[in-house]
């Protein structure tokens, strides 16, 4: 055997290479850890990890810094999505008639308009939702107090709208609104005024719920609401309604601070927590949302740096895009040939033949029935027609100026101020008092000269349509538009371009509503900014 320095090779002890490399890696990792600890210690106080304070581009003063004035600025963020809503990305479309004007009204001539982005309810407001509203009214406004009777009774839907001289509809009069079998069916018998009040109530309950869940108000405040002492968003913001602060509001971890750096118990609109008011959609919004034209865009823009197609597709007649002109589903499969809306196919035919009911509904259907359109909205054709915000005028299609969001019905309002210059709440309802802007204070403005502009350029020489009957009129400032077609309408009325009107204090068994909400910030959502941001010289393309 070979010898080396009087030792045999078999007596030498070798370390396996994988164990040797493991020891080296452990030492290396330990050195990296120690260097990171040292770096953190050196940078902790004013070094690499110190966050740069946001500051004003016009003054250079820091925001949210009690040592520099304490001006508080919330972090820019997207508007939150309110309960029940879907986002509708705005755009331009051809508003108005799509079929032959069989009614010979000539009141909806096609024209190009633009609609800013907004939110709208995914479904029509259902019976169960409206009963929730009545429950709250009965809880806050004592029904035994005669002062509150007009408030509670004034909110009740008119169930007598179901009556017909030659139809047996008494079961619907008695049970349609109250029976749990109709919980998810659209509420009907509601006037335009009642629908508007529901929107206001919903706005306040949603914002109150946000403050409650975020811990800025105390749950005990819910029990103390009686009569005019109830939460409304406007009264809360104006300090006309006082409630005990919640845990978050009094905590040191409260992100809202006063100018002195102390936790702020009161939320303001500038904090970005509260949502804008729910309201009825205006006519152009409703019609635009009904078409769901985003489904006809072959390449919609969804990400920053990706440009979608600016395509104006063939004009649709109905809300569904998979078949432009038909009333039935054309997709191959078990659904082929099925009706896409709840409507009356012909005289005396509201549902079809036993064993093969065409729309499977004699009257209304559940609010999530049938196929949603491109924006994910249900029943924008059929089921029930729906109130919109606009005042009706036959010439509405001709008199809009070239501005986005066309609408007729503006009555400019402002806060009521008492002799001491203070805002007040209504002694009965608890809502903040508002008054109409007068013509005198509007006279010197450039953009409007009257507070009530409902009749602006409406084509009437005497501010009313007399139709040769002296001082009477068929159309007034109370005439409101409704759209969409119903369970008892022919297919003609299913087109979003058709329009009808009814007095704002009247109701029908074929008429319901859904709510909308303004969009604050970017028109595209998905955290995409407004405008185009091209690369600068310092940025890589």
Number of C-alpha atoms within 10 A of each C-alpha: 5 7 9 7 5 7 10 11 11 9 7 7 7 7 7 8 8 8 9 10 10 11 10 11 11 11 11 11 11 12 12 12 12 11 12 12 12 12 13 14 11 13 13 12 10 10 12 11 11 10 8 8 11 14 14 11 8 6 7 9 17 20 18 22 19 16 13 12 13 17 17 18 15 13 10 9 10 16 18 13 13 22 10 15 19 19 23 25 20 20 16 14 20 19 22 21 20 19 12 8 14 8 9 7 11 12 20 20 18 15 13 10 20 19 21 16 22 21 23 26 23 23 24 28 23 21 23 19 18 21 17 10 18 17 13 13 20 16 13 19 23 15 16 9 9 9 13 19 14 10 16 17 12 12 19 16 22 18 21 16 19 20 15 10 6 6 8 11 14 14 10 18 17 13 13 20 24 14 12 12 10 18 19 19 25 28 29 28 21 27 24 28 16 19 25 20 16 22 20 18 19 20 22 23 17 18 20 20 15 17 22 19 14 14 19 24 26 17 17 12 16 15 10 12 15 16 19 16 21 23 23 22 24 16 21 19 14 15 11 18 19 15 19 13 20 20 17 22 24 16 15 13 11 16 13 21 23 16 16 15 14 15 18 21 21 17 18 14 11 11 14 15 16 22 21 18 21 25 22 27 25 20 26 25 26 26 26 24 29 26 27 23 23 20 15 17 14 12 14 15 15 14 13 12 11 9 11 13 10 12 13 12 11 8 13 22 21 28 31 26 18 15 15 13 14 16 18 17 18 14 12 8 8 8 12 11 15 16 20 23 30 31 29 25 19 13 9 9 13 22 20 17 10 8 7 9 14 23 20 18 18 17 19 22 22 18 21 16 16 19 16 19 23 20 19 16 24 24 29 32 29 29 33 32 29 27 30 28 23 24 26 27 24 18 16 19 17 15 14 18 9 10 10 14 16 19 18 21 18 15 14 14 13 11 14 15 13 9 6 6 8 11 17 18 18 12 12 13 17 19 21 20 17 15 12 13 16 16 13 10 11 15 13 11 9 7 8 12 15 19 18 17 15 19 18 15 14 20 16 13 9 9 14 17 20 16 11 8 9 8 10 12 12 11 19 18 15 18 20 24 22 25 28 29 31 28 28 24 22 17 20 19 20 28 26 28 28 22 23 18 19 20 19 19 13 17 21 19 24 23 25 26 26 26 27 25 24 17 23 14 16 17 20 20 19 11 15 16 14 11 8 9 9 9 9 8 7 6 7 6 7
